[in-house]
Amino acid sequence: QVQLVESGGGLVQVGGSLRLSCAASGRTFSSYAMGWFRQAPGKERELVAAVARSADYTYYRDFVKGRFTISRDNGENTVYLQMNSLKPEDTAMYYCAADLITSLSTIRTQTRAYDYWGQGTQATVSS
């Protein structure tokens, strides 16, 4: 089992940047692929980016490609989401999630594949 705690959200102007962090408890962080999801009011939760157990494998939704970067530090049990060139439509609650998986390179994109979730951190982009 793993517990996840997000931080780093806040209020930023259009074009600004935020760096989200997700700290995981436990000694098996490297056994999980990790994903960042977001949910805006009245909308479904959606995957933004994910990283496999091996940090060499990442996935991005088209709407964040070139602007967001996901990374992980297995030594620090932390996954990051660097968000640049932020837009008002990026405003949402951001959640990290863990997918217990044996493959080092596989990234699953379905929300139901993720077993553990954090409480979320709010990112608000003002125009």
Secondary structure as UniProt FT lines:
FT   STRAND          4..7
FT   STRAND          10..13
FT   TURN            14..15
FT   STRAND          18..24
FT   HELIX           29..31
FT   STRAND          32..39
FT   TURN            41..42
FT   STRAND          46..51
FT   TURN            55..56
FT   STRAND          58..60
FT   HELIX           62..64
FT   TURN            65..67
FT   STRAND          68..73
FT   TURN            74..77
FT   STRAND          78..83
FT   HELIX           88..90
FT   STRAND          92..100
FT   HELIX           111..113
FT   STRAND          116..117
FT   STRAND          121..126
//
